[in-house]
């Protein structure tokens, strides 16, 4: 993942109003691999892996798993130019 390019993309997002919002999204996307064992770059390139990753996150015991799912969905949108379908 090219963090700087992704950061620039997040800076353009009107829904993100602060630097802390950008940092938290980047941190979550980086932590998905460490916490859940999911390679985010592979996940956003393969819908089957993406669905599996979202299922792993949803069924986890981490606090606020939706934050991780949303971060992964936002990264999917960034990489693919379209939203991942809701399950």
TORGUMI-704323 format. One line per 5 residues: number of its first residue (from 1); their letters; for each residue y, z, x of N, C-alpha, C, O. Coordinates in nm, 2 decimals, decimal comma. Layout:
! residues N
NUM> a> Y Z X Y Z X Y Z X Y Z X | ... $
! end
This chain:
! residues 87
1> xxxxx> -0,12 0,00 0,08 0,00 0,00 0,00 0,12 0,00 0,09 0,13 0,08 0,18 | 0,21 -0,09 0,06 0,34 -0,09 0,13 0,44 0,00 0,06 0,50 -0,04 -0,04 | 0,45 0,12 0,11 0,53 0,23 0,04 0,67 0,19 0,03 0,73 0,21 -0,08 | 0,73 0,12 0,13 0,87 0,09 0,12 0,90 -0,02 0,01 1,00 -0,01 -0,06 | 0,82 -0,12 0,00 0,83 -0,22 -0,10 0,82 -0,15 -0,24 0,89 -0,18 -0,34 $
6> xxxxx> 0,72 -0,06 -0,25 0,70 0,00 -0,38 0,81 0,09 -0,41 0,86 0,10 -0,53 | 0,87 0,16 -0,31 0,98 0,25 -0,33 1,10 0,17 -0,39 1,17 0,21 -0,48 | 1,13 0,05 -0,33 1,24 -0,03 -0,37 1,22 -0,08 -0,52 1,31 -0,09 -0,59 | 1,09 -0,11 -0,55 1,06 -0,14 -0,69 1,09 -0,03 -0,79 1,15 -0,04 -0,89 | 1,05 0,09 -0,75 1,08 0,21 -0,83 1,23 0,24 -0,84 1,27 0,29 -0,95 $
11> xxxxx> 1,30 0,21 -0,74 1,45 0,24 -0,74 1,51 0,15 -0,85 1,62 0,18 -0,90 | 1,45 0,04 -0,88 1,51 -0,06 -0,98 1,47 -0,02 -1,12 1,53 -0,07 -1,22 | 1,38 0,07 -1,13 1,33 0,11 -1,27 1,43 0,20 -1,34 1,46 0,31 -1,29 | 1,48 0,16 -1,45 1,58 0,23 -1,52 1,53 0,36 -1,58 1,61 0,45 -1,62 | 1,40 0,37 -1,60 1,34 0,49 -1,66 1,33 0,61 -1,55 1,30 0,72 -1,59 $
16> xxxxx> 1,35 0,57 -1,43 1,34 0,68 -1,32 1,49 0,71 -1,28 1,56 0,62 -1,23 | 1,53 0,83 -1,31 1,67 0,86 -1,29 1,70 0,94 -1,16 1,82 0,97 -1,14 | 1,60 0,97 -1,08 1,63 1,05 -0,96 1,54 1,02 -0,84 1,43 0,96 -0,86 | 1,58 1,06 -0,73 1,50 1,04 -0,61 1,37 1,12 -0,62 1,27 1,08 -0,57 | 1,38 1,24 -0,68 1,26 1,32 -0,70 1,16 1,25 -0,79 1,04 1,26 -0,76 $
21> xxxxx> 1,20 1,17 -0,89 1,11 1,10 -0,97 1,04 0,99 -0,89 0,92 0,97 -0,91 | 1,11 0,93 -0,80 1,05 0,83 -0,71 0,95 0,89 -0,62 0,84 0,84 -0,60 | 0,99 1,00 -0,56 0,90 1,07 -0,46 0,77 1,12 -0,53 0,67 1,11 -0,48 | 0,79 1,17 -0,65 0,67 1,22 -0,72 0,57 1,11 -0,76 0,45 1,13 -0,75 | 0,62 1,00 -0,80 0,53 0,89 -0,83 0,46 0,83 -0,70 0,34 0,80 -0,71 $
26> xxxxx> 0,53 0,83 -0,59 0,47 0,78 -0,47 0,37 0,89 -0,42 0,26 0,85 -0,38 | 0,40 1,01 -0,43 0,31 1,12 -0,39 0,19 1,11 -0,47 0,08 1,13 -0,42 | 0,20 1,10 -0,60 0,08 1,10 -0,69 -0,01 0,98 -0,66 -0,13 0,99 -0,65 | 0,05 0,86 -0,63 -0,03 0,74 -0,61 -0,10 0,76 -0,47 -0,22 0,71 -0,46 | -0,04 0,82 -0,38 -0,10 0,85 -0,25 -0,21 0,95 -0,26 -0,31 0,94 -0,19 $
31> xxxxx> -0,19 1,05 -0,35 -0,29 1,15 -0,36 -0,41 1,12 -0,45 -0,51 1,19 -0,44 | -0,40 1,01 -0,52 -0,52 0,97 -0,60 -0,64 0,95 -0,52 -0,75 0,98 -0,56 | -0,62 0,88 -0,40 -0,74 0,86 -0,32 -0,80 0,99 -0,27 -0,92 1,01 -0,27 | -0,71 1,08 -0,22 -0,76 1,21 -0,17 -0,82 1,30 -0,27 -0,92 1,36 -0,24 | -0,76 1,30 -0,39 -0,81 1,39 -0,49 -0,93 1,34 -0,57 -1,03 1,41 -0,59 $
36> xxxxx> -0,92 1,21 -0,60 -1,02 1,15 -0,69 -1,12 1,05 -0,62 -1,21 1,00 -0,68 | -1,09 1,02 -0,49 -1,18 0,93 -0,42 -1,16 0,78 -0,46 -1,26 0,71 -0,45 | -1,04 0,75 -0,51 -1,02 0,62 -0,56 -0,93 0,54 -0,47 -0,82 0,59 -0,44 | -0,97 0,42 -0,43 -0,88 0,34 -0,35 -0,79 0,26 -0,44 -0,83 0,17 -0,52 | -0,66 0,30 -0,45 -0,57 0,25 -0,55 -0,55 0,10 -0,53 -0,53 0,03 -0,63 $
41> xxxxx> -0,55 0,05 -0,41 -0,53 -0,10 -0,39 -0,65 -0,18 -0,45 -0,63 -0,28 -0,50 | -0,77 -0,13 -0,43 -0,88 -0,19 -0,49 -0,88 -0,18 -0,64 -0,91 -0,27 -0,71 | -0,84 -0,06 -0,69 -0,84 -0,04 -0,84 -0,75 -0,14 -0,91 -0,78 -0,19 -1,01 | -0,63 -0,16 -0,85 -0,53 -0,24 -0,92 -0,57 -0,39 -0,92 -0,51 -0,47 -0,98 | -0,66 -0,42 -0,83 -0,71 -0,56 -0,82 -0,83 -0,59 -0,90 -0,87 -0,71 -0,91 $
46> xxxxx> -0,89 -0,49 -0,96 -1,02 -0,51 -1,03 -1,01 -0,42 -1,16 -1,01 -0,30 -1,15 | -1,01 -0,48 -1,27 -1,00 -0,41 -1,40 -1,11 -0,31 -1,42 -1,09 -0,20 -1,48 | -1,23 -0,34 -1,38 -1,34 -0,25 -1,39 -1,32 -0,13 -1,31 -1,35 -0,02 -1,36 | -1,28 -0,14 -1,19 -1,25 -0,03 -1,10 -1,14 0,05 -1,15 -1,14 0,18 -1,15 | -1,04 -0,02 -1,21 -0,92 0,05 -1,26 -0,96 0,14 -1,38 -0,92 0,25 -1,39 $
51> xxxxx> -1,04 0,08 -1,47 -1,09 0,16 -1,59 -1,17 0,28 -1,54 -1,15 0,39 -1,60 | -1,25 0,26 -1,44 -1,33 0,37 -1,39 -1,24 0,48 -1,33 -1,27 0,60 -1,35 | -1,14 0,44 -1,26 -1,05 0,53 -1,20 -0,97 0,61 -1,30 -0,96 0,73 -1,29 | -0,93 0,55 -1,41 -0,86 0,62 -1,51 -0,95 0,71 -1,58 -0,91 0,82 -1,63 | -1,08 0,68 -1,60 -1,18 0,77 -1,66 -1,20 0,89 -1,57 -1,21 1,00 -1,62 $
56> xxxxx> -1,21 0,87 -1,44 -1,23 0,98 -1,35 -1,11 1,08 -1,35 -1,13 1,20 -1,36 | -0,99 1,02 -1,35 -0,87 1,10 -1,36 -0,87 1,18 -1,49 -0,84 1,30 -1,49 | -0,89 1,11 -1,60 -0,88 1,17 -1,74 -0,98 1,29 -1,75 -0,95 1,39 -1,81 | -1,10 1,27 -1,69 -1,20 1,38 -1,70 -1,20 1,49 -1,60 -1,28 1,57 -1,59 | -1,10 1,48 -1,51 -1,08 1,58 -1,40 -1,03 1,71 -1,45 -0,98 1,72 -1,57 $
61> xxxxx> -1,03 1,81 -1,37 -0,98 1,94 -1,40 -0,85 1,97 -1,34 -0,80 2,08 -1,34 | -0,78 1,86 -1,28 -0,65 1,88 -1,22 -0,55 1,91 -1,33 -0,56 1,86 -1,44 | -0,45 1,99 -1,29 -0,34 2,01 -1,39 -0,27 1,87 -1,42 -0,24 1,80 -1,33 | -0,24 1,85 -1,54 -0,17 1,73 -1,59 -0,22 1,60 -1,53 -0,15 1,52 -1,46 | -0,35 1,57 -1,57 -0,41 1,44 -1,52 -0,33 1,32 -1,56 -0,34 1,21 -1,50 $
66> xxxxx> -0,26 1,33 -1,68 -0,19 1,21 -1,73 -0,08 1,16 -1,63 -0,05 1,05 -1,62 | -0,03 1,26 -1,55 0,07 1,22 -1,45 0,01 1,12 -1,35 0,07 1,03 -1,30 | -0,11 1,15 -1,31 -0,18 1,06 -1,21 -0,22 0,93 -1,28 -0,20 0,82 -1,22 | -0,26 0,93 -1,40 -0,30 0,81 -1,47 -0,17 0,72 -1,49 -0,18 0,60 -1,47 | -0,06 0,78 -1,52 0,06 0,71 -1,54 0,11 0,65 -1,41 0,16 0,54 -1,40 $
71> xxxxx> 0,09 0,72 -1,30 0,13 0,67 -1,17 0,05 0,55 -1,13 0,10 0,45 -1,08 | -0,08 0,56 -1,16 -0,17 0,45 -1,13 -0,14 0,33 -1,22 -0,14 0,21 -1,17 | -0,11 0,35 -1,34 -0,07 0,24 -1,43 0,06 0,18 -1,39 0,07 0,05 -1,40 | 0,15 0,25 -1,34 0,28 0,20 -1,29 0,25 0,11 -1,17 0,32 0,01 -1,15 | 0,16 0,16 -1,08 0,13 0,08 -0,96 0,06 -0,05 -1,00 0,08 -0,15 -0,94 $
76> xxxxx> -0,03 -0,04 -1,10 -0,09 -0,16 -1,15 0,01 -0,26 -1,20 0,00 -0,38 -1,17 | 0,11 -0,22 -1,28 0,21 -0,30 -1,33 0,29 -0,37 -1,21 0,32 -0,49 -1,21 | 0,32 -0,29 -1,11 0,39 -0,34 -0,99 0,31 -0,45 -0,92 0,36 -0,55 -0,89 | 0,18 -0,43 -0,91 0,10 -0,52 -0,83 0,06 -0,65 -0,92 0,05 -0,75 -0,86 | 0,05 -0,63 -1,05 0,00 -0,74 -1,13 0,10 -0,80 -1,22 0,08 -0,91 -1,28 $
81> xxxxx> 0,22 -0,74 -1,24 0,32 -0,79 -1,32 0,29 -0,78 -1,47 0,35 -0,84 -1,56 | 0,19 -0,70 -1,51 0,16 -0,67 -1,64 0,10 -0,53 -1,65 0,04 -0,48 -1,55 | 0,10 -0,48 -1,77 0,05 -0,34 -1,79 -0,10 -0,35 -1,81 -0,16 -0,45 -1,86 | -0,17 -0,25 -1,76 -0,31 -0,23 -1,79 -0,33 -0,19 -1,93 -0,26 -0,10 -1,98 | -0,43 -0,25 -2,01 -0,44 -0,22 -2,15 -0,48 -0,07 -2,17 -0,55 -0,01 -2,09 $
86> xx> -0,43 -0,02 -2,27 -0,46 0,12 -2,31 -0,60 0,13 -2,36 -0,65 0,04 -2,43 | -0,67 0,24 -2,32 -0,81 0,25 -2,36 -0,82 0,34 -2,48 -0,93 0,37 -2,53 $
! end
